[in-house]
Every structure is written in C-alpha cells, then in structure tokens.
Amino acid sequence: MVFTAKKVEAPPSFGEKLKTAREEAGLTKEKVVQLLSLPAKYLDYLENGEIEKLPADVYSKGILRKYAKLISLDEKELVGEYEKESRIASHLKNQAHQALPTLRSRRFIITPKTLSWGLGTVVLFLVIGYFFYQLHFLLSPPSLKIFEPAEADFIAESSSVLFKGQAEPGVKLTINGQQSYIDKDGNFEQEISLFQGLNIIKVEAVNRFNKSSSELRRIMLK
C-alpha cells in the first residue's frame, strides 16, 4: 500500500482574508479609502497584517465594522479576528523588548597589586587631562563678553554709549584700536563717543599667545 504526502495549506491570514473579500466585492483600495474616509496607509496596514501600526483599538474596531458591511463580512467575526491578531502582535512586541538576563559577575577582590594599578591609572588620567587642558588653553582664543550694549545692531539717541563687559584676565583689550583698562577679574567699562550716522565699534581681546577674540556693535546715531 502506497502512502502519498498531502500538502496542508495554511488558512488565510487576517490581512489576506480582507484583501480577498475586497477583491471579490470588486473594490479597489482607492475606492475603499474614498467610501470609508480612511487614510490609505491604514488600509495597507490591515491587508499586510501590520496590526501594531494601527491607531487605538476603539478607532480601529470602528473602521472594521464599517469595512465588514462594505465587503459583506460578518462584523462580529471580523472584530473578533482583529482582537486575536492584536493580542498576538502585542505579545510578540513585549517579548522582543524583554531584557536579557544578566550574568552574575565574579566577586572583585582588591589586592595591593590592583590598588596600585588603580592609583596609577587615576594619576595617568589626571596627567593626560592636565596636558589637554593646557593645550586647549594655548590654542583657544581668550573669552570675551559684552554686557552693554547687549544688542549687536541698534539706534542710539545719545551721542555716547557705555560699553561694559568681561574678558579673560591678563589680556590686552582694545576698543576701536584704543587700549582699554580691565581689572584683575577681567571686567571693563568705557564710555564711547559716537558720530552722526553709522558707528562700527570693535572690541578685541588679545592674550599673550597672540590669540584674539572680538565683538562688533553697529550703532546708528540719528
């Protein structure tokens, strides 16, 4: 007696069932979207079985009830299948996000050798950090802040304006090429006379390594 293997076909998925029913009803995707006032992507999610991408259950079930009437499917049965697919999708999503179990590490024992290695590493990082700090200090321009006038461009009513700010201590500070006094903390304050029309005031700070920073103020005197 000869036995032959018979291929068992899997039942159609939720999305395939919807697509088949739509096609049997003679409806295109565009027509369904138009009749249900439905975003086209939601119909694609339904037919592709991408349940997790659909909006909240209340909205999705409302869409399905209308869709069931349109393609002549049982409303309760369709919603029931959707709920089943939704639970499966939710379960798979939760499994994918579960954290992997952590392995118990071996107990760390401090010995004189590990202590000396640790202290040596700390000292090495401190030396490297100090080196890069000094390098940054050498290569970076000095700090310069103008507090008054705060705006870069403005119209002045008076023929003079007060410049106040702070620069890196020890720099040479000039305002339009004229050296200005700064205190030990880097603070400066100077009254600048204006002429009629546009005045361009340049404040510049230069450190001992000849690195400079500058700020411009464009002041229109009526």
Secondary structure as a PSIPRED ss2 file (coil, helix, strand):
# PSIPRED VFORMAT (PSIPRED V4.0)

   1 M C   1.000  0.000  0.000
   2 V C   1.000  0.000  0.000
   3 F C   1.000  0.000  0.000
   4 T C   1.000  0.000  0.000
   5 A C   1.000  0.000  0.000
   6 K C   1.000  0.000  0.000
   7 K C   1.000  0.000  0.000
   8 V C   1.000  0.000  0.000
   9 E C   1.000  0.000  0.000
  10 A C   1.000  0.000  0.000
  11 P C   1.000  0.000  0.000
  12 P C   1.000  0.000  0.000
  13 S C   1.000  0.000  0.000
  14 F H   0.000  1.000  0.000
  15 G H   0.000  1.000  0.000
  16 E H   0.000  1.000  0.000
  17 K H   0.000  1.000  0.000
  18 L H   0.000  1.000  0.000
  19 K H   0.000  1.000  0.000
  20 T H   0.000  1.000  0.000
  21 A H   0.000  1.000  0.000
  22 R H   0.000  1.000  0.000
  23 E H   0.000  1.000  0.000
  24 E H   0.000  1.000  0.000
  25 A C   1.000  0.000  0.000
  26 G C   1.000  0.000  0.000
  27 L C   1.000  0.000  0.000
  28 T C   1.000  0.000  0.000
  29 K H   0.000  1.000  0.000
  30 E H   0.000  1.000  0.000
  31 K H   0.000  1.000  0.000
  32 V H   0.000  1.000  0.000
  33 V H   0.000  1.000  0.000
  34 Q H   0.000  1.000  0.000
  35 L H   0.000  1.000  0.000
  36 L H   0.000  1.000  0.000
  37 S C   1.000  0.000  0.000
  38 L C   1.000  0.000  0.000
  39 P C   1.000  0.000  0.000
  40 A H   0.000  1.000  0.000
  41 K H   0.000  1.000  0.000
  42 Y H   0.000  1.000  0.000
  43 L H   0.000  1.000  0.000
  44 D H   0.000  1.000  0.000
  45 Y H   0.000  1.000  0.000
  46 L H   0.000  1.000  0.000
  47 E H   0.000  1.000  0.000
  48 N H   0.000  1.000  0.000
  49 G C   1.000  0.000  0.000
  50 E C   1.000  0.000  0.000
  51 I H   0.000  1.000  0.000
  52 E H   0.000  1.000  0.000
  53 K H   0.000  1.000  0.000
  54 L C   1.000  0.000  0.000
  55 P C   1.000  0.000  0.000
  56 A C   1.000  0.000  0.000
  57 D H   0.000  1.000  0.000
  58 V H   0.000  1.000  0.000
  59 Y H   0.000  1.000  0.000
  60 S H   0.000  1.000  0.000
  61 K H   0.000  1.000  0.000
  62 G H   0.000  1.000  0.000
  63 I H   0.000  1.000  0.000
  64 L H   0.000  1.000  0.000
  65 R H   0.000  1.000  0.000
  66 K H   0.000  1.000  0.000
  67 Y H   0.000  1.000  0.000
  68 A H   0.000  1.000  0.000
  69 K H   0.000  1.000  0.000
  70 L H   0.000  1.000  0.000
  71 I C   1.000  0.000  0.000
  72 S C   1.000  0.000  0.000
  73 L C   1.000  0.000  0.000
  74 D C   1.000  0.000  0.000
  75 E H   0.000  1.000  0.000
  76 K H   0.000  1.000  0.000
  77 E H   0.000  1.000  0.000
  78 L H   0.000  1.000  0.000
  79 V H   0.000  1.000  0.000
  80 G H   0.000  1.000  0.000
  81 E H   0.000  1.000  0.000
  82 Y H   0.000  1.000  0.000
  83 E H   0.000  1.000  0.000
  84 K H   0.000  1.000  0.000
  85 E H   0.000  1.000  0.000
  86 S H   0.000  1.000  0.000
  87 R H   0.000  1.000  0.000
  88 I H   0.000  1.000  0.000
  89 A H   0.000  1.000  0.000
  90 S H   0.000  1.000  0.000
  91 H H   0.000  1.000  0.000
  92 L H   0.000  1.000  0.000
  93 K H   0.000  1.000  0.000
  94 N H   0.000  1.000  0.000
  95 Q H   0.000  1.000  0.000
  96 A H   0.000  1.000  0.000
  97 H C   1.000  0.000  0.000
  98 Q C   1.000  0.000  0.000
  99 A C   1.000  0.000  0.000
 100 L C   1.000  0.000  0.000
 101 P C   1.000  0.000  0.000
 102 T C   1.000  0.000  0.000
 103 L C   1.000  0.000  0.000
 104 R C   1.000  0.000  0.000
 105 S C   1.000  0.000  0.000
 106 R C   1.000  0.000  0.000
 107 R C   1.000  0.000  0.000
 108 F C   1.000  0.000  0.000
 109 I C   1.000  0.000  0.000
 110 I C   1.000  0.000  0.000
 111 T C   1.000  0.000  0.000
 112 P H   0.000  1.000  0.000
 113 K H   0.000  1.000  0.000
 114 T H   0.000  1.000  0.000
 115 L H   0.000  1.000  0.000
 116 S H   0.000  1.000  0.000
 117 W H   0.000  1.000  0.000
 118 G H   0.000  1.000  0.000
 119 L H   0.000  1.000  0.000
 120 G H   0.000  1.000  0.000
 121 T H   0.000  1.000  0.000
 122 V H   0.000  1.000  0.000
 123 V H   0.000  1.000  0.000
 124 L H   0.000  1.000  0.000
 125 F H   0.000  1.000  0.000
 126 L H   0.000  1.000  0.000
 127 V H   0.000  1.000  0.000
 128 I H   0.000  1.000  0.000
 129 G H   0.000  1.000  0.000
 130 Y H   0.000  1.000  0.000
 131 F H   0.000  1.000  0.000
 132 F H   0.000  1.000  0.000
 133 Y H   0.000  1.000  0.000
 134 Q H   0.000  1.000  0.000
 135 L H   0.000  1.000  0.000
 136 H H   0.000  1.000  0.000
 137 F H   0.000  1.000  0.000
 138 L H   0.000  1.000  0.000
 139 L H   0.000  1.000  0.000
 140 S C   1.000  0.000  0.000
 141 P C   1.000  0.000  0.000
 142 P C   1.000  0.000  0.000
 143 S C   1.000  0.000  0.000
 144 L E   0.000  0.000  1.000
 145 K E   0.000  0.000  1.000
 146 I E   0.000  0.000  1.000
 147 F E   0.000  0.000  1.000
 148 E E   0.000  0.000  1.000
 149 P C   1.000  0.000  0.000
 150 A C   1.000  0.000  0.000
 151 E C   1.000  0.000  0.000
 152 A C   1.000  0.000  0.000
 153 D E   0.000  0.000  1.000
 154 F E   0.000  0.000  1.000
 155 I E   0.000  0.000  1.000
 156 A E   0.000  0.000  1.000
 157 E C   1.000  0.000  0.000
 158 S C   1.000  0.000  0.000
 159 S C   1.000  0.000  0.000
 160 S E   0.000  0.000  1.000
 161 V E   0.000  0.000  1.000
 162 L E   0.000  0.000  1.000
 163 F E   0.000  0.000  1.000
 164 K E   0.000  0.000  1.000
 165 G E   0.000  0.000  1.000
 166 Q E   0.000  0.000  1.000
 167 A E   0.000  0.000  1.000
 168 E C   1.000  0.000  0.000
 169 P C   1.000  0.000  0.000
 170 G C   1.000  0.000  0.000
 171 V C   1.000  0.000  0.000
 172 K E   0.000  0.000  1.000
 173 L E   0.000  0.000  1.000
 174 T E   0.000  0.000  1.000
 175 I E   0.000  0.000  1.000
 176 N C   1.000  0.000  0.000
 177 G C   1.000  0.000  0.000
 178 Q E   0.000  0.000  1.000
 179 Q E   0.000  0.000  1.000
 180 S E   0.000  0.000  1.000
 181 Y C   1.000  0.000  0.000
 182 I E   0.000  0.000  1.000
 183 D C   1.000  0.000  0.000
 184 K C   1.000  0.000  0.000
 185 D C   1.000  0.000  0.000
 186 G C   1.000  0.000  0.000
 187 N E   0.000  0.000  1.000
 188 F E   0.000  0.000  1.000
 189 E E   0.000  0.000  1.000
 190 Q E   0.000  0.000  1.000
 191 E E   0.000  0.000  1.000
 192 I E   0.000  0.000  1.000
 193 S E   0.000  0.000  1.000
 194 L C   1.000  0.000  0.000
 195 F C   1.000  0.000  0.000
 196 Q C   1.000  0.000  0.000
 197 G E   0.000  0.000  1.000
 198 L E   0.000  0.000  1.000
 199 N E   0.000  0.000  1.000
 200 I E   0.000  0.000  1.000
 201 I E   0.000  0.000  1.000
 202 K E   0.000  0.000  1.000
 203 V E   0.000  0.000  1.000
 204 E E   0.000  0.000  1.000
 205 A E   0.000  0.000  1.000
 206 V E   0.000  0.000  1.000
 207 N C   1.000  0.000  0.000
 208 R C   1.000  0.000  0.000
 209 F C   1.000  0.000  0.000
 210 N C   1.000  0.000  0.000
 211 K C   1.000  0.000  0.000
 212 S E   0.000  0.000  1.000
 213 S E   0.000  0.000  1.000
 214 S E   0.000  0.000  1.000
 215 E E   0.000  0.000  1.000
 216 L E   0.000  0.000  1.000
 217 R E   0.000  0.000  1.000
 218 R E   0.000  0.000  1.000
 219 I E   0.000  0.000  1.000
 220 M E   0.000  0.000  1.000
 221 L E   0.000  0.000  1.000
 222 K C   1.000  0.000  0.000
